[in-house]
Amino acid sequence: MIKENQKILNFINIMIDALIIAFTYMLAYRMRATSDLILYVQSVTFSQYMQYVVIVVPLYLFSYYLFKVYTAQRLKSLVEEISKIVKANIVATIAFFTVLFILKDVNYSRYMTLIFMFWNILLTAISRIVLRYMLRRIRRKGFNIKRAVLIGNSDTAMDFLQKTQQNLQWGYKIVAIFEEKVNINRQKRLKEKYKLSYIQRYDYSMLEEYLADKRVDEVVIGIKLKEYEHLDKIIRVCEKSGIKTQIIPDYLKYIPSKPVVEQIDDITIINIRHVPLENPINKVIKRLSDIILSIIAIVLTSPIMLVTAIAIKIESPGKIIFKQERVGYNRKKFYMYKFRSMREQTKEEEKDKWTTKDDNRKTKVGKFIRKMNIDEFPQFFNVLKGEMSFIGPRPERPFFVEKFKEEIPKYMVKHQVRPGITGWAQANGLRGDTSIKKRIEYDIFYIENWSISLDLKIIVLTIKNGFKNAY
């Protein structure tokens, strides 16, 4: 039933998308015709322009298919779905430009195609928002529900059960649970809490009988690691029933949210840490953007840095630039630059003391430049030298690295990328002596999910929240 519903939904989506593509294609011409730039309209008639619609509609629909816009979006976020639509539109537009180049149509306005793409993305996104709202309403009333059987009671399986109940818009209904051992009291409690009709020990013949007799759309296996000896038999029973089967591994805490799977001959290997910046192309993009941004930043902030240097020198004796050893990319040590914001100290004094909000070592100028983040400006030179990046986990002193790596799991993972002037943790208000464990969680998220868009988001958040928790 669910498969049939998905086919109907896909057909509706394709029809709506085709209408939107045709409508926005026509709209782009009308908008261009009523604008000040009417030269194109004078050279190409509406009928000539609309001849290309027979290419545009299937081309864009095919691009949607390639980007899996028509696969089930039940568990995908709206952002993920719209992201696919945007990418598919960009690729289809480039392909259409290629077609125009091959046909040598010099009169066709590329600018008008961009207008079409903008409106197509916007209206398609709106249609998906409306569709999601309607499906959410329908599923909350008990329709378009995916009936699933859960096998096992691992922590991840119970987490899945709880989340399906909390997110009714997903359209999941767990109708039964099969466990290795069934506790009567626990069985009663689960039945009452989750309104389950059936909880049973996974006796293979009973499991096979249940799957054959009951209307089940999906089986989710979530057994504990110690029960994996039963996994082969359970999978064979499920596959015999012909029902779609999925596995929630009981080792999710060891693998990233987006695991990378490699194949060595016939052996499948899962990387426990996916680092997008290990990709050579991503590395080049990141480094080039760092060089360009650091040069621009140095030029723009040089007057502020000059005034700051004079103010520091006038207020207190000592060096203007404060150099401190930090641990960076691949655990290599480097000297990070900052404007001196404290009185001169011995190496022993500064070695293992954390800066706090009411630190009495700070000077008057120091308090101001720290509050405004001006003390970080010399790090633009660290970025230019390749020791740091604009965006990345903040580097720590060797003393604290040695301390934290023993106390905090996964702490050393942060050294798999270049440290940054600001990062995902700082953009979310975690700075200074705030929770190190929480900062590491944010750092690891950044490392595993790096993208240009995430870097841009961090820059925007840093500018927006720049002065929060700064001291």
PyMOL commands that set and color helices and strands:
alter all, ss='L'
color gray80, all
select helices_A, chain A and resi 2-33+39-43+46-50+53-66+78-103+110-140+155-166+168-170+184-194+204-213+225-241+252-254+276-278+280-315+329-331+347-351+364-371+374-376+379-385+398-407+411-416+424-427+436-448+452-465
alter helices_A, ss='H'
color red, helices_A
select strands_A, chain A and resi 146-151+172-179+198-201+218-221+244-247+260-264+267-271+321-327+333-339+389-391+420-422
alter strands_A, ss='S'
color yellow, strands_A
deselect
rebuild
show_as cartoon
